[in-house]
């Protein structure tokens, strides 16, 4: 299991967090109860199973919503 933290461009509205959370919950391999979206700091944190989903797929899902990712850090959970 891996833990990821993504720094996004500034989130402009609280509903943005719901869109991101929905996209993450739609991906297999992400631990649903670990998803945390910090609106004020524009960060997304979650744990994921790298055997089921790659970090690039997760980044792409967020990019498709129109959010730019500045930086992604992945470490062992």
KOLGULO-935797 format. One record per atom (N, C-alpha, C): residue in three letters; residue number from 1; x, y, z; atom name. Coordinates in steps of 0.02 Angstrom, whole numbers. Each point is the difference from the previous one (the first is absolute). Example, Ala and Ser with C-alpha at 12.3 -4.5 7.8 and 13.67 -1.06 7.14 Angstrom:
loba residuo:ALA&num:1&u:660&v:-284&w:390&atomo:N
loba residuo:ALA&num:1&u:-45&v:59&w:0&atomo:CA
loba residuo:ALA&num:1&u:45&v:60&w:0&atomo:C
loba residuo:SER&num:2&u:-18&v:53&w:-36&atomo:N
loba residuo:SER&num:2&u:42&v:59&w:3&atomo:CA
loba residuo:SER&num:2&u:-39&v:55&w:37&atomo:C
END
This chain:
loba residuo:UNK&num:1&u:43&v:-59&w:0&atomo:N
loba residuo:UNK&num:1&u:-43&v:59&w:0&atomo:CA
loba residuo:UNK&num:1&u:45&v:62&w:0&atomo:C
loba residuo:UNK&num:2&u:-21&v:50&w:-38&atomo:N
loba residuo:UNK&num:2&u:36&v:63&w:-4&atomo:CA
loba residuo:UNK&num:2&u:-45&v:57&w:24&atomo:C
loba residuo:UNK&num:3&u:32&v:53&w:25&atomo:N
loba residuo:UNK&num:3&u:-36&v:60&w:21&atomo:CA
loba residuo:UNK&num:3&u:21&v:56&w:-47&atomo:C
loba residuo:UNK&num:4&u:-48&v:36&w:-26&atomo:N
loba residuo:UNK&num:4&u:14&v:54&w:-48&atomo:CA
loba residuo:UNK&num:4&u:-26&v:66&w:27&atomo:C
loba residuo:UNK&num:5&u:39&v:53&w:-14&atomo:N
loba residuo:UNK&num:5&u:-21&v:69&w:13&atomo:CA
loba residuo:UNK&num:5&u:10&v:38&w:-64&atomo:C
loba residuo:UNK&num:6&u:-53&v:33&w:-22&atomo:N
loba residuo:UNK&num:6&u:3&v:41&w:-61&atomo:CA
loba residuo:UNK&num:6&u:-13&v:72&w:17&atomo:C
loba residuo:UNK&num:7&u:43&v:43&w:-27&atomo:N
loba residuo:UNK&num:7&u:-11&v:72&w:7&atomo:CA
loba residuo:UNK&num:7&u:-30&v:24&w:-66&atomo:C
loba residuo:UNK&num:8&u:-60&v:28&w:5&atomo:N
loba residuo:UNK&num:8&u:-36&v:24&w:-60&atomo:CA
loba residuo:UNK&num:8&u:5&v:75&w:-5&atomo:C
loba residuo:UNK&num:9&u:-17&v:26&w:-60&atomo:N
loba residuo:UNK&num:9&u:-10&v:72&w:-7&atomo:CA
loba residuo:UNK&num:9&u:-55&v:18&w:49&atomo:C
loba residuo:UNK&num:10&u:-5&v:64&w:18&atomo:N
loba residuo:UNK&num:10&u:-51&v:21&w:48&atomo:CA
loba residuo:UNK&num:10&u:-70&v:-23&w:-20&atomo:C
loba residuo:UNK&num:11&u:-34&v:-31&w:49&atomo:N
loba residuo:UNK&num:11&u:-69&v:-20&w:-11&atomo:CA
loba residuo:UNK&num:11&u:-44&v:61&w:10&atomo:C
loba residuo:UNK&num:12&u:-45&v:12&w:-47&atomo:N
loba residuo:UNK&num:12&u:-39&v:62&w:2&atomo:CA
loba residuo:UNK&num:12&u:-67&v:-5&w:36&atomo:C
loba residuo:UNK&num:13&u:-26&v:-62&w:8&atomo:N
loba residuo:UNK&num:13&u:-65&v:-6&w:32&atomo:CA
loba residuo:UNK&num:13&u:-4&v:-66&w:38&atomo:C
loba residuo:UNK&num:14&u:-40&v:-2&w:53&atomo:N
loba residuo:UNK&num:14&u:-7&v:-62&w:39&atomo:CA
loba residuo:UNK&num:14&u:-27&v:-59&w:-41&atomo:C
loba residuo:UNK&num:15&u:-40&v:14&w:-52&atomo:N
loba residuo:UNK&num:15&u:-25&v:-55&w:-40&atomo:CA
loba residuo:UNK&num:15&u:55&v:-35&w:-40&atomo:C
loba residuo:UNK&num:16&u:57&v:35&w:-9&atomo:N
loba residuo:UNK&num:16&u:58&v:-31&w:-33&atomo:CA
loba residuo:UNK&num:16&u:22&v:-62&w:39&atomo:C
loba residuo:UNK&num:17&u:-3&v:4&w:66&atomo:N
loba residuo:UNK&num:17&u:22&v:-56&w:41&atomo:CA
loba residuo:UNK&num:17&u:-45&v:-60&w:-11&atomo:C
loba residuo:UNK&num:18&u:-65&v:12&w:-10&atomo:N
loba residuo:UNK&num:18&u:-46&v:-55&w:-12&atomo:CA
loba residuo:UNK&num:18&u:14&v:-34&w:-67&atomo:C
loba residuo:UNK&num:19&u:17&v:41&w:-51&atomo:N
loba residuo:UNK&num:19&u:16&v:-28&w:-65&atomo:CA
loba residuo:UNK&num:19&u:62&v:-45&w:3&atomo:C
loba residuo:UNK&num:20&u:51&v:24&w:35&atomo:N
loba residuo:UNK&num:20&u:62&v:-38&w:6&atomo:CA
loba residuo:UNK&num:20&u:-12&v:-64&w:39&atomo:C
loba residuo:UNK&num:21&u:-37&v:6&w:56&atomo:N
loba residuo:UNK&num:21&u:-15&v:-59&w:40&atomo:CA
loba residuo:UNK&num:21&u:-38&v:-52&w:-40&atomo:C
loba residuo:UNK&num:22&u:-48&v:23&w:-40&atomo:N
loba residuo:UNK&num:22&u:-39&v:-46&w:-42&atomo:CA
loba residuo:UNK&num:22&u:44&v:-36&w:-51&atomo:C
loba residuo:UNK&num:23&u:47&v:36&w:-30&atomo:N
loba residuo:UNK&num:23&u:45&v:-31&w:-49&atomo:CA
loba residuo:UNK&num:23&u:45&v:-52&w:34&atomo:C
loba residuo:UNK&num:24&u:25&v:16&w:59&atomo:N
loba residuo:UNK&num:24&u:43&v:-47&w:36&atomo:CA
loba residuo:UNK&num:24&u:-38&v:-63&w:21&atomo:C
loba residuo:UNK&num:25&u:-62&v:10&w:24&atomo:N
loba residuo:UNK&num:25&u:-40&v:-57&w:22&atomo:CA
loba residuo:UNK&num:25&u:-19&v:-45&w:-59&atomo:C
loba residuo:UNK&num:26&u:2&v:27&w:-60&atomo:N
loba residuo:UNK&num:26&u:-16&v:-40&w:-59&atomo:CA
loba residuo:UNK&num:26&u:58&v:-43&w:-25&atomo:C
loba residuo:UNK&num:27&u:58&v:8&w:30&atomo:N
loba residuo:UNK&num:27&u:59&v:-39&w:-21&atomo:CA
loba residuo:UNK&num:27&u:10&v:-59&w:46&atomo:C
loba residuo:UNK&num:28&u:11&v:-58&w:-29&atomo:N
loba residuo:UNK&num:28&u:14&v:-59&w:40&atomo:CA
loba residuo:UNK&num:28&u:70&v:5&w:28&atomo:C
loba residuo:UNK&num:29&u:9&v:-20&w:62&atomo:N
loba residuo:UNK&num:29&u:67&v:-1&w:29&atomo:CA
loba residuo:UNK&num:29&u:13&v:56&w:49&atomo:C
loba residuo:UNK&num:30&u:-46&v:49&w:5&atomo:N
loba residuo:UNK&num:30&u:7&v:54&w:48&atomo:CA
loba residuo:UNK&num:30&u:-41&v:-17&w:62&atomo:C
loba residuo:UNK&num:31&u:32&v:5&w:58&atomo:N
loba residuo:UNK&num:31&u:-36&v:-13&w:63&atomo:CA
loba residuo:UNK&num:31&u:-48&v:58&w:13&atomo:C
loba residuo:UNK&num:32&u:-64&v:-13&w:-6&atomo:N
loba residuo:UNK&num:32&u:-52&v:52&w:4&atomo:CA
loba residuo:UNK&num:32&u:4&v:42&w:64&atomo:C
loba residuo:UNK&num:33&u:11&v:-33&w:56&atomo:N
loba residuo:UNK&num:33&u:-2&v:36&w:64&atomo:CA
loba residuo:UNK&num:33&u:64&v:40&w:14&atomo:C
loba residuo:UNK&num:34&u:50&v:-3&w:-45&atomo:N
loba residuo:UNK&num:34&u:61&v:39&w:10&atomo:CA
loba residuo:UNK&num:34&u:0&v:65&w:-41&atomo:C
loba residuo:UNK&num:35&u:-50&v:10&w:-42&atomo:N
loba residuo:UNK&num:35&u:-2&v:59&w:-43&atomo:CA
loba residuo:UNK&num:35&u:-13&v:62&w:43&atomo:C
loba residuo:UNK&num:36&u:47&v:48&w:-4&atomo:N
loba residuo:UNK&num:36&u:-8&v:63&w:35&atomo:CA
loba residuo:UNK&num:36&u:17&v:56&w:-49&atomo:C
loba residuo:UNK&num:37&u:-47&v:46&w:-9&atomo:N
loba residuo:UNK&num:37&u:11&v:56&w:-45&atomo:CA
loba residuo:UNK&num:37&u:0&v:63&w:43&atomo:C
loba residuo:UNK&num:38&u:56&v:34&w:2&atomo:N
loba residuo:UNK&num:38&u:9&v:59&w:42&atomo:CA
loba residuo:UNK&num:38&u:-10&v:62&w:-44&atomo:C
loba residuo:UNK&num:39&u:-60&v:29&w:4&atomo:N
loba residuo:UNK&num:39&u:-19&v:56&w:-43&atomo:CA
loba residuo:UNK&num:39&u:47&v:60&w:9&atomo:C
loba residuo:UNK&num:40&u:13&v:20&w:62&atomo:N
loba residuo:UNK&num:40&u:40&v:60&w:12&atomo:CA
loba residuo:UNK&num:40&u:72&v:-5&w:-25&atomo:C
loba residuo:UNK&num:41&u:28&v:-59&w:2&atomo:N
loba residuo:UNK&num:41&u:70&v:-9&w:-23&atomo:CA
loba residuo:UNK&num:41&u:4&v:-31&w:-70&atomo:C
loba residuo:UNK&num:42&u:-58&v:-17&w:-29&atomo:N
loba residuo:UNK&num:42&u:-4&v:-30&w:-67&atomo:CA
loba residuo:UNK&num:42&u:41&v:-65&w:-4&atomo:C
loba residuo:UNK&num:43&u:-6&v:-41&w:51&atomo:N
loba residuo:UNK&num:43&u:35&v:-64&w:2&atomo:CA
loba residuo:UNK&num:43&u:-49&v:-57&w:0&atomo:C
loba residuo:UNK&num:44&u:22&v:-56&w:-28&atomo:N
loba residuo:UNK&num:44&u:-39&v:-62&w:-1&atomo:CA
loba residuo:UNK&num:44&u:45&v:-55&w:28&atomo:C
loba residuo:UNK&num:45&u:-27&v:-37&w:48&atomo:N
loba residuo:UNK&num:45&u:38&v:-56&w:31&atomo:CA
loba residuo:UNK&num:45&u:-43&v:-63&w:-3&atomo:C
loba residuo:UNK&num:46&u:34&v:-56&w:-13&atomo:N
loba residuo:UNK&num:46&u:-35&v:-64&w:-2&atomo:CA
loba residuo:UNK&num:46&u:52&v:-56&w:-1&atomo:C
loba residuo:UNK&num:47&u:-24&v:-61&w:16&atomo:N
loba residuo:UNK&num:47&u:41&v:-60&w:-7&atomo:CA
loba residuo:UNK&num:47&u:-26&v:-39&w:-59&atomo:C
loba residuo:UNK&num:48&u:46&v:-34&w:-34&atomo:N
loba residuo:UNK&num:48&u:-21&v:-39&w:-58&atomo:CA
loba residuo:UNK&num:48&u:44&v:-62&w:-7&atomo:C
loba residuo:UNK&num:49&u:-28&v:-50&w:-34&atomo:N
loba residuo:UNK&num:49&u:34&v:-63&w:-13&atomo:CA
loba residuo:UNK&num:49&u:31&v:5&w:-69&atomo:C
loba residuo:UNK&num:50&u:66&v:4&w:-2&atomo:N
loba residuo:UNK&num:50&u:35&v:10&w:-64&atomo:CA
loba residuo:UNK&num:50&u:-6&v:-60&w:-47&atomo:C
loba residuo:UNK&num:51&u:-23&v:-57&w:26&atomo:N
loba residuo:UNK&num:51&u:-12&v:-58&w:-43&atomo:CA
loba residuo:UNK&num:51&u:-65&v:7&w:-39&atomo:C
loba residuo:UNK&num:52&u:-45&v:44&w:24&atomo:N
loba residuo:UNK&num:52&u:-66&v:8&w:-32&atomo:CA
loba residuo:UNK&num:52&u:-5&v:65&w:-40&atomo:C
loba residuo:UNK&num:53&u:36&v:52&w:21&atomo:N
loba residuo:UNK&num:53&u:-4&v:64&w:-35&atomo:CA
loba residuo:UNK&num:53&u:67&v:36&w:6&atomo:C
loba residuo:UNK&num:54&u:22&v:30&w:-55&atomo:N
loba residuo:UNK&num:54&u:63&v:37&w:1&atomo:CA
loba residuo:UNK&num:54&u:-13&v:73&w:14&atomo:C
loba residuo:UNK&num:55&u:50&v:33&w:30&atomo:N
loba residuo:UNK&num:55&u:-8&v:70&w:18&atomo:CA
loba residuo:UNK&num:55&u:-14&v:43&w:-62&atomo:C
loba residuo:UNK&num:56&u:27&v:-20&w:-57&atomo:N
loba residuo:UNK&num:56&u:-13&v:38&w:-62&atomo:CA
loba residuo:UNK&num:56&u:-74&v:-2&w:-20&atomo:C
loba residuo:UNK&num:57&u:-32&v:-57&w:12&atomo:N
loba residuo:UNK&num:57&u:-72&v:-6&w:-15&atomo:CA
loba residuo:UNK&num:57&u:-41&v:46&w:45&atomo:C
loba residuo:UNK&num:58&u:21&v:4&w:63&atomo:N
loba residuo:UNK&num:58&u:-35&v:43&w:48&atomo:CA
loba residuo:UNK&num:58&u:9&v:73&w:-19&atomo:C
loba residuo:UNK&num:59&u:61&v:18&w:-18&atomo:N
loba residuo:UNK&num:59&u:13&v:69&w:-22&atomo:CA
loba residuo:UNK&num:59&u:-41&v:18&w:-61&atomo:C
loba residuo:UNK&num:60&u:-4&v:-47&w:-47&atomo:N
loba residuo:UNK&num:60&u:-39&v:12&w:-61&atomo:CA
loba residuo:UNK&num:60&u:-74&v:11&w:16&atomo:C
loba residuo:UNK&num:61&u:-27&v:-39&w:47&atomo:N
loba residuo:UNK&num:61&u:-70&v:8&w:19&atomo:CA
loba residuo:UNK&num:61&u:-13&v:70&w:28&atomo:C
loba residuo:UNK&num:62&u:47&v:26&w:39&atomo:N
loba residuo:UNK&num:62&u:-8&v:68&w:28&atomo:CA
loba residuo:UNK&num:62&u:10&v:52&w:-54&atomo:C
loba residuo:UNK&num:63&u:49&v:-10&w:-44&atomo:N
loba residuo:UNK&num:63&u:11&v:47&w:-55&atomo:CA
loba residuo:UNK&num:63&u:-61&v:5&w:-46&atomo:C
loba residuo:UNK&num:64&u:-33&v:-56&w:-12&atomo:N
loba residuo:UNK&num:64&u:-59&v:-1&w:-43&atomo:CA
loba residuo:UNK&num:64&u:-57&v:44&w:27&atomo:C
loba residuo:UNK&num:65&u:0&v:10&w:66&atomo:N
loba residuo:UNK&num:65&u:-50&v:43&w:30&atomo:CA
loba residuo:UNK&num:65&u:18&v:74&w:-8&atomo:C
loba residuo:UNK&num:66&u:60&v:14&w:-24&atomo:N
loba residuo:UNK&num:66&u:22&v:69&w:-11&atomo:CA
loba residuo:UNK&num:66&u:44&v:27&w:55&atomo:C
loba residuo:UNK&num:67&u:26&v:-43&w:43&atomo:N
loba residuo:UNK&num:67&u:44&v:22&w:54&atomo:CA
loba residuo:UNK&num:67&u:72&v:-16&w:-16&atomo:C
loba residuo:UNK&num:68&u:43&v:50&w:6&atomo:N
loba residuo:UNK&num:68&u:71&v:-10&w:-12&atomo:CA
loba residuo:UNK&num:68&u:35&v:-23&w:63&atomo:C
loba residuo:UNK&num:69&u:43&v:-50&w:-7&atomo:N
loba residuo:UNK&num:69&u:38&v:-27&w:56&atomo:CA
loba residuo:UNK&num:69&u:69&v:31&w:-2&atomo:C
loba residuo:UNK&num:70&u:19&v:33&w:53&atomo:N
loba residuo:UNK&num:70&u:66&v:32&w:4&atomo:CA
loba residuo:UNK&num:70&u:54&v:-51&w:18&atomo:C
loba residuo:UNK&num:71&u:-17&v:-43&w:49&atomo:N
loba residuo:UNK&num:71&u:50&v:-47&w:25&atomo:CA
loba residuo:UNK&num:71&u:-35&v:-60&w:32&atomo:C
loba residuo:UNK&num:72&u:30&v:-58&w:-9&atomo:N
loba residuo:UNK&num:72&u:-27&v:-62&w:30&atomo:CA
loba residuo:UNK&num:72&u:56&v:-34&w:39&atomo:C
loba residuo:UNK&num:73&u:-15&v:-19&w:62&atomo:N
loba residuo:UNK&num:73&u:48&v:-39&w:40&atomo:CA
loba residuo:UNK&num:73&u:-32&v:-66&w:17&atomo:C
loba residuo:UNK&num:74&u:38&v:-54&w:-9&atomo:N
loba residuo:UNK&num:74&u:-24&v:-67&w:16&atomo:CA
loba residuo:UNK&num:74&u:51&v:-33&w:46&atomo:C
loba residuo:UNK&num:75&u:-26&v:-31&w:53&atomo:N
loba residuo:UNK&num:75&u:44&v:-36&w:47&atomo:CA
loba residuo:UNK&num:75&u:-36&v:-62&w:24&atomo:C
loba residuo:UNK&num:76&u:36&v:-45&w:30&atomo:N
loba residuo:UNK&num:76&u:-31&v:-60&w:28&atomo:CA
loba residuo:UNK&num:76&u:-45&v:18&w:58&atomo:C
loba residuo:UNK&num:77&u:-59&v:-29&w:2&atomo:N
loba residuo:UNK&num:77&u:-48&v:15&w:54&atomo:CA
loba residuo:UNK&num:77&u:15&v:-40&w:61&atomo:C
END
